[in-house]
Every structure is written in C-alpha cells, then in structure tokens.
Amino acid sequence: MRMRRIEPGPGQESVWDYPRPPRLEDCAKHIQVKFGGVIIADTRRAIRVLETSHPPVYYIPPEDVQMDYLIPRFNRSFCEWKGEAHYYGVMVGDRVVDIAAWYYPAPTPAFAPIRMYIAFYAQYMDSCTVDGEEVTPQPGGFYGGWITSDVVGPFKGDAGSELW
C-alpha cells in the first residue's frame, strides 16, 4: 500500500513536512487536559515534538499539571531519539486510567528541554484541547499525538501505515 500525502490548506501543516529525527518547538497555544471533571493540565508553555508522519505531541511542564492526580507506574519504553520514557496513571475519585501519560526523566541531550515534561494520551482523557479545539487522538493505540484541524496526514497509526 502506498501512502498518499494530504496537501495542507491555508493555515495547515502536513506531518510529512516534519523532520526525522524529531524537532522540539515551543508552543504558546492554550493546552488543557480534563479528566473526571478536573482540569489535570493547563498551560501556554508546552513544547511540541514534531516527527515525520506523527501529529504533534504536546509536552506540558510539571508545574502546570495537577500532579496529585498522577500515579507513577513501573512501565518503561524506549525511544531511539528521546531515551527511556516513564509512565503515569491518572486517578480522580473512583475513575482510574492505568497508563495515561508519559515523561522522560533523563532524555538524550537533544531533548533535554522536555525533561520531566508530561505528555498525555488524548484517547484516555475526557477532553484534551489546543486553543479550545478538541483534539482527535492519533490512531494506533501506542501513539500519543494530538490531531487538530491545522494538521493533516495521513498519520502513523492509520490503517495500513505499518507498511510505510
């Protein structure tokens, strides 16, 4: 199956124009994460990670996250660019998501700016927004990108993308 790049319209960007290895970009857009009736994260100081074929991942400074709702997990994964990721669950009242977010306690030097910043899986939260726009989670389960109307694909995780 051959991937067909979607041409971006005015004010849009294509994930196929993002670099590999990924690039960090400061983001002053208003980012919010809500779960169980609580605003878990609220910032205008996120860092976007932009990587070929992936919608942006928004990393939020821990000072802008309600850390009392996060539960450290023992899960780990490895990114060839960023290093070893650690995970958090989220608990609000009796609602729990076992794996809801991740962070890099000791990223590679190129990704040092996201050290301890937290990225959330939109598919497990009640709401994740960028400047008030509800995001669509990146398909594929494992991936954590946030799709908004200003980003076009196709995206890694879409049906057939394993063949790209």
Stockholm file with secondary structure:
# STOCKHOLM 1.0

chainA/1-164         MRMRRIEPGPGQESVWDYPRPPRLEDCAKHIQVKFGGVIIADTRRAIRVLETSHPPVYYIPPEDVQMDYLIPRFNRSFCEWKGEAHYYGVMVGDRVVDIAAWYYPAPTPAFAPIRMYIAFYAQYMDSCTVDGEEVTPQPGGFYGGWITSDVVGPFKGDAGSELW
#=GR chainA/1-164 SS CCCCCCCCCTTCEEGGGSCSSCEEEEECSCEEEEETTEEEEEESCEEEEEETTEEEEEEBCGGGBCGGGEEEEEEEEEETTTEEEEEEEEEETTEEEEEEEEEBSSCCGGGGGGBTCEEECGGGSSEEEETTEECEECSSSSCCCEECTTEECCCTTSTTGGGC
#=GC SS_cons         CCCCCCCCCTTCEEGGGSCSSCEEEEECSCEEEEETTEEEEEESCEEEEEETTEEEEEEBCGGGBCGGGEEEEEEEEEETTTEEEEEEEEEETTEEEEEEEEEBSSCCGGGGGGBTCEEECGGGSSEEEETTEECEECSSSSCCCEECTTEECCCTTSTTGGGC
//
